[in-house]
């Protein structure tokens, strides 16, 4: 695959500019474009979702040719890249990731990887979030995303989407040879079930707290990204900003609540 499929590609992530997944994504993107730019957070911003820094100044530091770090969120990076660094020639594609770990179901709401892609969508740019699943206590199989992502990205981004959306791609926790073909999926519920607060005392007996995500690996409905990943498929889910619960909307109307 040559590096001329896309005119200009912007890369970002939520794991930070030195993350191994971003290095893999740069390898992948360089097979698709001769004009690849990185604008990524200077530090890990996992779980920051779509946040924008509206109350603090943003500073940009160049880390090499077409490579910049921003002391902000993934969404900040997309904004800085498209409205400042690349404002005279916008990217034709934004890629976010490759995240260390899956972004499935409810967790996509909290994901900075997905948040960056959705910020790009807000700004009218085609965007794909990419994540590499891995098993607990096991090495991240970066070789799977490295091998499969070029064709997946080319397939998904060759033509404009008919509606405003960003695409959430997850690679399964297996070898490239074991991976099954790309499958279009729905979001589903994923693995996230709860958030716990873990409280400890520091050396001065002052309390501090950690938030701890609680997950289980119960099966999800057929057709969801979780079910596809469990079967070793690469999954792609189109995402949008709309979060209206249609069933609850109709239920409220039937109860006479807010009905015209």
C-alpha positions in Angstrom: 0.0 0.0 0.0 1.5 3.4 -1.0 1.5 6.5 1.0 -0.8 8.5 -1.3 -4.3 7.4 -0.4 -5.0 10.4 1.8 -3.7 13.9 1.2 -3.1 14.9 4.8 -3.6 12.9 8.0 -3.7 14.2 11.6 -2.9 11.8 14.4 -3.7 12.2 18.1 -4.5 10.0 21.1 -5.3 10.1 24.8 -2.3 8.0 26.0 0.2 10.8 25.4 2.7 11.7 22.7 5.2 9.0 23.8 2.7 6.2 23.9 3.6 3.0 21.9 0.2 2.9 20.3 0.8 6.3 18.7 4.1 5.1 17.3 2.2 2.2 15.7 -0.4 4.5 14.3 2.3 6.7 12.8 3.7 3.6 11.0 0.2 2.7 9.8 -0.7 6.2 8.6 2.7 6.6 6.8 1.5 3.8 4.5 -1.6 5.8 3.6 -0.3 9.3 3.3 2.9 11.2 2.6 1.8 14.1 4.9 1.2 12.8 8.4 1.1 15.1 11.4 1.0 14.4 15.1 -0.6 16.7 17.6 -1.0 14.8 20.9 -1.3 15.4 24.6 2.0 15.9 26.4 0.7 13.5 29.2 -1.7 10.7 29.5 -5.3 11.9 29.2 -7.2 8.6 29.4 -10.8 8.9 30.6 -11.0 12.6 29.8 -13.7 12.1 27.2 -14.6 15.1 25.1 -13.2 17.7 27.5 -11.9 21.1 26.3 -9.7 23.3 28.3 -11.7 26.5 28.6 -10.2 27.9 31.8 -6.4 27.3 31.3 -4.0 28.4 28.5 -2.7 25.8 26.1 1.0 25.5 25.3 2.3 23.8 22.2 5.8 22.3 22.0 7.3 21.0 18.8 8.9 17.5 19.2 10.2 17.2 15.7 9.1 17.5 12.1 5.3 17.5 12.0 5.1 16.4 15.7 3.7 18.6 18.4 2.7 18.1 22.1 -0.1 20.1 23.8 -0.6 20.4 27.5 -4.2 19.6 27.2 -6.9 17.1 26.3 -7.2 15.1 23.1 -10.1 17.4 22.1 -7.8 20.4 22.7 -5.2 18.8 20.4 -7.7 18.4 17.6 -8.8 22.1 18.0 -5.2 23.3 18.1 -4.2 21.3 15.1 -7.1 22.2 12.9 -7.6 25.8 13.9 -4.0 26.8 14.5 -1.1 24.5 13.3 -2.9 23.2 10.1 -5.4 25.9 9.6 -4.2 26.8 6.1 -4.4 23.1 4.9 -6.8 21.0 7.0 -6.3 17.2 7.3 -8.4 15.1 5.1 -8.6 12.4 7.8 -8.1 12.4 11.6 -7.0 9.2 13.4 -7.1 8.9 17.1 -5.2 6.1 19.0 -4.1 3.5 18.8 -5.5 3.1 22.3 -3.9 0.7 24.8 -7.0 -1.4 25.6 -10.5 -1.7 24.1 -13.1 1.1 23.9 -16.4 -0.7 24.0 -19.9 0.1 25.0 -20.4 2.6 27.8 -16.7 3.2 28.1 -16.7 5.1 24.8 -18.5 7.9 26.7 -15.4 8.4 28.9 -12.8 7.6 26.3 -10.4 10.4 25.3 -9.5 8.4 22.2 -13.2 8.5 21.1 -13.5 12.1 22.4 -10.8 13.3 20.0 -12.5 11.6 17.0 -15.9 13.2 18.0 -14.2 16.6 18.3 -12.9 16.2 14.8 -16.5 15.2 13.7 -17.8 18.4 15.4 -15.3 20.4 13.3 -16.5 18.7 10.1 -13.6 16.3 9.6 -13.8 12.5 8.9 -12.4 10.7 12.0 -11.7 7.2 13.2 -10.8 6.1 16.8 -8.7 3.0 17.0 -8.1 0.7 20.0 -6.2 -2.5 20.5 -7.8 -5.0 22.9 -5.5 -7.1 25.1 -6.0 -9.8 27.8 -5.5 -9.1 31.5 -1.9 -9.7 32.5 -0.9 -10.1 28.9 1.2 -8.1 26.5 -0.7 -5.7 24.2 -0.6 -7.4 20.7 0.4 -4.3 18.8 1.3 -6.4 15.8 -2.4 -7.0 15.2 -3.3 -3.4 14.8 -0.1 -2.8 12.9 -0.9 -5.4 10.4 -4.6 -4.9 10.0 -5.1 -1.1 10.5 -3.9 0.0 7.0 -6.5 -2.0 5.2 -9.2 -1.2 7.7 -8.6 2.5 7.6 -8.5 2.5 3.8 -11.7 0.6 3.6 -13.6 2.8 6.0 -12.3 6.2 4.8 -12.2 5.8 1.0 -15.5 7.6 0.6 -17.4 10.3 2.6 -19.9 9.1 5.1 -23.5 9.9 4.2 -24.2 11.3 7.7 -22.1 13.1 10.3 -20.5 10.3 12.4 -17.1 9.1 13.6 -16.1 5.5 13.5 -14.9 3.5 16.6 -12.6 0.6 15.6 -11.4 -2.1 18.0 -8.9 -4.8 17.1 -9.2 -8.2 18.9 -6.7 -9.6 21.4 -5.3 -12.2 19.1 -2.6 -12.5 16.4 -3.2 -11.0 13.0 -3.6 -14.5 11.6 -6.3 -15.3 14.1 -8.2 -12.1 13.5 -11.5 -12.4 11.6 -12.8 -9.8 9.1 -14.1 -6.3 9.8 -17.6 -6.4 11.2 -20.0 -3.4 11.5 -21.4 -3.4 15.0 -23.6 -1.5 17.5 -22.3 0.0 20.7 -23.8 -2.4 23.2 -23.1 -2.1 27.0 -19.5 -3.3 27.0 -17.7 -4.3 30.2 -18.0 -1.2 32.5 -20.3 -1.8 35.5 -19.4 0.5 38.3 -17.0 3.1 39.7 -15.5 2.5 43.1 -13.6 4.9 45.4 -10.5 3.5 47.0 -9.4 5.6 50.0 -6.0 5.5 51.6 -3.9 7.6 54.0 -0.7 9.2 53.0 2.4 9.5 55.2 0.9 12.4 57.1 -2.4 10.5 57.8 -4.3 12.6 55.3 -6.8 10.8 53.2 -6.5 10.5 49.4 -8.7 8.7 46.9 -8.4 6.8 43.7 -11.3 6.1 41.3 -11.3 2.4 40.2 -13.4 1.2 37.3 -15.2 -2.1 37.9 -15.7 -4.4 34.8 -17.0 -7.8 34.2 -16.7 -9.8 31.0 -20.2 -11.1 30.7 -21.3 -11.6 27.2 -23.0 -8.8 25.3 -25.9 -9.0 22.7 -25.3 -10.4 19.3 -24.3 -7.7 16.8 -22.5 -5.5 19.4 -18.8 -4.6 19.3 -18.2 -6.6 22.5 -19.6 -9.7 20.9 -17.6 -9.2 17.7 -14.3 -8.7 19.7 -15.0 -11.8 21.7 -15.2 -13.7 18.4 -11.9 -12.2 17.2 -13.5 -9.9 14.7 -12.3 -6.3 14.1 -15.3 -4.2 15.0 -16.4 -0.8 13.7 -19.2 1.2 15.3 -20.5 4.5 13.9 -21.0 7.0 16.7 -22.8 10.4 16.9 -23.6 13.0 19.5 -27.2 12.1 19.8 -28.0 10.3 23.1 -31.8 10.5 23.2 -33.2 7.3 24.7 -36.1 6.7 22.3 -37.9 4.2 24.4 -37.9 6.5 27.4 -39.0 9.4 25.3 -42.0 7.5 24.1 -42.7 6.2 27.6 -42.8 9.8 29.0 -45.1 10.9 26.3 -47.5 7.9 27.0 -47.5 8.9 30.7 -48.6 12.4 29.7 -45.4 13.9 30.8 -44.4 16.8 28.7 -46.8 15.9 25.9 -48.0 18.8 23.8 
